Amino acid sequence: MTNNTEPRRTDDAAEMLALITAQQRRVDQMMLRPIPWMLGLWGVAWLVGFTLLWSAYEGGNPWFSVPMALAAPIFGILIAGAVVASIIIGIRLGRGVKGVSSFAGAVYGVSWSLCGMAFAALGVGLIANGLSAELASIFFPSAFALMCGTLYLAGAALWRQVSMLVLGIIMLVVGAIAPFFGAPTNNIVMAVFGGGALLVAAIVFSVRLRQGK
């Protein structure tokens, strides 16, 4: 008499594994849904903010100029808004998900504000120790680009997303090469390549999520 118990158990195990995998994919999709919004917000903040700064410096934008008294506050508001949005999105990443995933999402969101404040404090400390205004205008954009690149690499490791890995590498490269263009050209480099990369990543990420990848 043939024993069909073992093949049946194998089929059941395969079905259970497929069910668990599908469920995990749905959880990942739910958690990552706000990410394109965060990328888009940062992309707009960088594209608009750094373009305004470039336009405010003498020798910057050849087509039009913007008073620094206007450009600087708008830039600050845009970046602050993006940081606040990142915190809110980070909290939403963990909403409805318990355990390690919830903790990871919350920490990732809060990390944006903590790292931002740390880099800002470092820059203020350098200024207090004699860093010139011209060098400060080179330091801050690159510092925040390197911060963003590092956090996107962390996000790629957390959620196994190749698109976040690519974006993180791009941001690190932009932050590293921008100082070589000098001020104020480094600002337009940040706007076009940094902000542009963020906006493209937002679109790609959104499409991939809709396709279930």
Helices and strands as residue ranges (DSSP letters): H 5-32, H 35-56, H 68-94, H 100-128, H 133-159, H 162-177, G 178-181, H 185-189, I 190-195, H 196-210
